Amino acid sequence: MPAISIDTFFACALMVSVVLVSTALLPGILNAQINSVQDLNAESYFRAVSEYIISNCGVPSNWGSDSSSVPQTLGLAEEGSLLSNELDIDKVSRLNSENAFALNYLDILESAGLNGVALGISISQLIDISVTIASNSTMENLTAYTFNVFVSQDGAPVAASLHCYVVANDFLSDVDGGTSTDGQSYVQAEIPNASNGTASFIVFARALDDPRITACQVYSFGHLSAEPLPNNTFLTLSPLNYTLFLSAEYSGVIVENCYAFSYAYEFNLTSTSNTTYAIPTILDNGPTLLVVSGENDSTFFTESVTYPQVPLVAGASFQNSESNAFSYVVMIKDTLYDLTLRFGGINQ
């Protein structure tokens, strides 16, 4: 953290900061008030700002779904929600830098009313899923794969139910499974040899004791072909306002199929234009995973994005520097996520 004193910059009493945040003053007014009073407790002020961001809709309240809107005041809450920790799916997605409609860092800082303060926002799934191929065996017409799935939370194994999908060239299948108390599961799937190219093994894991704790993971691999290129090589996928926006990175990209997956459901997406697809409103706990398959110069690919577009890290990273961090469990589309806001790096 810079040597300049936090107390010198933040000149406002704790009670004043809480009142200012709760009344949702515009950033310019908020900064003027902060600089006019003395002896603010920085940690308490940052906590008040954090709680405002997650419990208020911001101004305008629909800035998330309106791709051209930049918020005057930053708030991530879903409009009309009765829950204090329920976030808007589109406001969260617009924090992800991989979304074509993402806010830039300056927009985030200005709308949060922060002057000379670095801000970092991270959101992640409550449980982690790791996938490896344990074995594979090629026969005359198909190849059988065994996937090792490990589900954990903060490094500790989690017993969970699994629903898995396989997407390959002109091929789609699903299989159920589950982990025991050691968090491990071996899931078998077969893919026709004629469907060679990039394939994606998709895992949805749901905690046995709480369906709101549902996560997904995509493991892409070369099926009788070279290893695939990284995700987003051929397409930029940007979900917003229940529409998937596609932007090709190469002139030769041909989109063949678009799918939406949840823990319990799968859909073929309907195109609304050459570059947009309608995302269904799925009544199922957990994120929606959107998968697009296609070809580029005879190379078959699959690419994917989650809706909401999580995990994400926005703003400052605070690597090797001090920060005031505030963590919350929040809800997005009936699913629980970890959210952390960090403040620091004051410059005056």
Buried (B, 14 or more C-beta within 10 A) or exposed (E): EBEEEBEEBBBBBBEBBBEBBEEBBEBEEBBEBBEEBEEBBBEBBBBBBBBBBBBBBBBBBBBBBBBEBBBBBBBBBBBEBEEEBBBBBBBBBBBBBBBEBBBEBEBBBBBBBBBBBBBBBBBBBBBBBEBEEEEBEEEEEBBEBBBBBBBBBEEEBBBBBBBBBBBBBEBBEBBEBBBEEEBEBEBEBBBBEEBBBBBBBBBBBBBEEEBBBBBBBBBBBEBBBEEBBEBEBBBBBBBBBBBBBBEBEEEEBEBEBBBBBBBBEBBEBEEEEEEBBBBBEBEBBBBBBBBBBBBBEEBBBBBBBBBBBBBBBBBBEBEEEEBBBBEBEBBBBEBBBBBBBBBBBBEE
